[in-house]
Structure formats: structure tokens, C-alpha cells
């Protein structure tokens, strides 16, 4: 598999994992009791973006490693993927 394809697959997995991890541990300003004037009470009180980016990177790397292992072991044949995706016939 080409390096550019591997990078693209990792990038897609990373974004999906990011949106799954973003809501973890979020406490709103209202929950923490510290609502800043002029802000939405549902806005996060502490963002912790760098921690979430680190967790996203680690989790995406594990998921990507599993996907590569499954691909290299041939556990999901290419013909099966073509069959379930139903590509147009040329």
C-alpha cells in the first residue's frame, strides 16, 4: 500500500477519533459554578485541548495499527469489500 494512502487512512481515523474524544470529561461553566459574564453557561469551563489531542493521537494510532494488521493478515479480503460497497460496473 502506498505511503500516501496510509497517511490518508490515518488522517481519517484521527478525525473520527477526535470527534469521539472531544466530549470526554467536559464540565460546563454552569456545572463548575463559574459562569463568565457574556458567555453561554453550557460552554466548557476548562478545555484541555492538548490533552484531548494527545489521547486522540494515541487512540488513532492503536486503531490504525489494528486496521493495518487486519489488512496485512488478509482477514478482510478485498473482494469482500468490493462486494459490500457495490461499486459501479465498468
Secondary structure, DSSP 8 states (H G I E B T S, - for coil): --HHHHHHHHHHHHHHHHHHHTTTT--BHHHHT---TTS-TTSBS---HHHHHHHHHHHHHHHHHHHHHHHHHTSS-HHHHHHHHT----
